[in-house]
Amino acid sequence: MVNTAKKLRATAVQERPYYIENLKHLIEQAYYRHHETLFECEINNLALEIYLRSYSVKEMQMLVTAPNDLVFSSDSIKFYIKDNDEQVPVRLDIGDNNLFLVDHSPVVLESDDELAVHYRDIIRRMTALRDSDELTALLRRVDTLAQSRTYTTFIREVKKVSKHVKTAERLMNKANSER
């Protein structure tokens, strides 16, 4: 019985670093998945706004009645953002296929246009997400727990931390279902 307990303890000590790294990886994945889903929803809304802005009411009516050789279907929309007299091309995924007139030219947004500002804000937030203080704090907490507690206490604390992962996954699923 004593030998079995020693073996279990030895195994736990050997597997602990792997378990900790795996836990950190799962937390990181759930964190990014949650935020990426929110960004995806925002980008789809932005793309739809740009799509609707790029057509007049008359052109929208033409889309409905136009023969097949005058329209094409696409799952992304291209537009330009004017920046220092240069037009920077941007392509956004719309999600489902949408109809475009064959002779349709992409919309050009001024750099201070609300949609261009919104696009740049989304990109800035996505970039900032990679260097997130919130995620770093969560991962540091896992490391701190691993270094300062006994293995049993560590497992108990890990279960508390994993609630953050479950909460993030629940929020992600909710965002997916609302789309």
C-alpha positions in Angstrom: 0.0 0.0 0.0 2.8 2.4 0.9 4.6 1.6 -2.4 1.4 2.2 -4.4 1.0 5.6 -2.7 4.7 6.5 -3.4 4.2 5.5 -7.1 1.1 7.6 -7.4 2.9 10.5 -5.8 5.9 10.1 -8.1 3.6 9.8 -11.2 1.7 12.9 -10.1 5.0 14.9 -9.7 6.2 13.7 -13.2 2.9 14.5 -14.9 2.3 17.8 -13.1 4.3 20.0 -15.6 2.5 18.4 -18.5 -0.9 18.9 -16.8 -0.1 22.5 -16.1 1.0 23.3 -19.6 -2.1 21.5 -21.0 -4.4 23.4 -18.7 -2.8 26.7 -19.8 -3.2 25.7 -23.4 -6.9 24.9 -22.9 -7.5 28.2 -21.1 -5.7 30.1 -23.9 -7.7 28.4 -26.6 -11.1 29.0 -24.9 -10.1 32.7 -24.4 -9.2 33.2 -28.0 -12.2 31.2 -29.4 -14.6 33.3 -27.3 -13.2 36.7 -28.5 -12.7 35.5 -32.1 -16.4 34.6 -32.3 -17.3 38.1 -31.1 -15.0 39.7 -33.6 -16.4 37.5 -36.4 -19.9 38.7 -35.6 -18.7 42.3 -35.7 -16.9 41.8 -39.0 -20.0 40.2 -40.6 -22.1 43.1 -39.5 -19.5 45.6 -40.8 -19.3 43.7 -44.1 -23.1 43.8 -44.5 -23.2 47.5 -43.8 -20.5 48.1 -46.5 -22.4 45.9 -48.9 -25.6 47.8 -48.3 -23.9 51.1 -48.6 -22.3 50.2 -51.9 -25.6 49.9 -53.7 -28.3 52.4 -54.3 -32.0 51.4 -53.9 -32.2 51.3 -57.7 -29.2 48.9 -58.0 -30.6 46.7 -55.2 -33.9 46.4 -57.2 -31.8 45.5 -60.3 -30.1 42.7 -58.3 -33.4 41.1 -57.7 -34.6 41.2 -61.3 -31.3 41.1 -63.2 -30.6 38.0 -65.4 -28.0 35.6 -64.3 -25.3 36.9 -66.7 -25.4 40.3 -65.0 -24.8 39.1 -61.4 -22.3 37.0 -59.6 -22.3 35.5 -56.1 -19.5 36.0 -53.6 -18.9 35.2 -49.9 -16.7 38.2 -49.4 -16.8 41.9 -50.2 -14.0 44.1 -51.3 -13.8 47.8 -50.5 -11.1 50.4 -50.2 -10.1 52.8 -47.4 -8.5 56.0 -48.6 -5.4 56.7 -46.6 -3.0 59.6 -47.6 -4.3 59.7 -51.2 -3.8 56.0 -51.5 -6.6 53.4 -51.7 -5.9 50.5 -49.4 -7.8 47.4 -50.5 -9.7 45.4 -47.8 -11.6 42.1 -48.2 -14.1 40.9 -45.6 -15.9 37.6 -45.4 -19.7 38.2 -45.6 -20.5 34.7 -44.5 -23.2 33.6 -46.9 -23.0 34.2 -50.6 -24.4 37.5 -51.7 -25.3 38.8 -55.2 -23.2 41.5 -56.8 -23.7 43.2 -60.2 -21.0 42.3 -62.7 -20.2 45.9 -63.4 -20.2 46.8 -59.6 -17.2 48.7 -58.4 -16.1 48.4 -54.8 -17.0 51.3 -52.4 -14.2 53.7 -51.4 -14.4 54.8 -47.8 -12.7 58.0 -46.6 -10.2 57.4 -43.7 -12.5 59.2 -41.3 -15.7 57.4 -42.4 -17.5 55.7 -39.5 -17.2 52.3 -41.2 -13.5 52.7 -41.9 -12.9 53.8 -38.3 -14.9 50.8 -37.1 -12.8 48.4 -39.3 -9.6 49.9 -37.9 -10.9 49.6 -34.4 -11.7 45.9 -34.8 -8.2 45.2 -36.2 -6.6 47.2 -33.3 -8.6 45.2 -30.7 -7.8 41.9 -32.4 -4.1 42.8 -32.3 -4.4 43.9 -28.7 -6.0 40.5 -27.8 -2.8 38.7 -28.6 -1.1 40.7 -25.9 -4.0 40.5 -23.4 -3.3 41.4 -19.8 -6.4 39.4 -18.8 -5.1 36.2 -20.4 -1.6 36.7 -19.0 -3.0 37.1 -15.5 -5.1 33.9 -15.9 -2.0 32.0 -17.0 0.2 33.5 -14.3 -2.4 32.4 -11.7 -2.1 28.8 -13.0 1.7 29.0 -12.6 1.5 30.6 -9.2 -0.9 27.9 -8.0 1.3 25.2 -9.4 4.3 26.5 -7.5 2.8 27.4 -4.2 0.4 24.6 -3.4 0.4 20.9 -2.7 -0.7 18.8 -5.6 -4.2 18.1 -4.1 -4.8 21.8 -3.3 -3.5 22.6 -6.8 -6.0 20.3 -8.4 -8.8 21.9 -6.3 -7.7 25.4 -7.4 -7.3 24.3 -11.0 -11.0 23.4 -11.0 -11.8 26.9 -9.9 -9.7 28.4 -12.7 -11.2 26.0 -15.2 -14.6 27.6 -14.5 -13.2 30.6 -16.4 -12.7 28.3 -19.4 -16.2 26.9 -19.0 -17.6 30.5 -18.7 -15.7 31.5 -21.9 -16.9 28.5 -23.8 -20.5 29.1 -22.6 -20.3 32.7 -23.8 -18.8 31.6 -27.1 -21.6 29.1 -27.6 -24.2 31.8 -26.7 -22.6 34.1 -29.3 -22.6 31.4 -31.9 -26.3 30.6 -31.3 -27.3 34.3 -31.5 -25.7 34.5 -35.0 
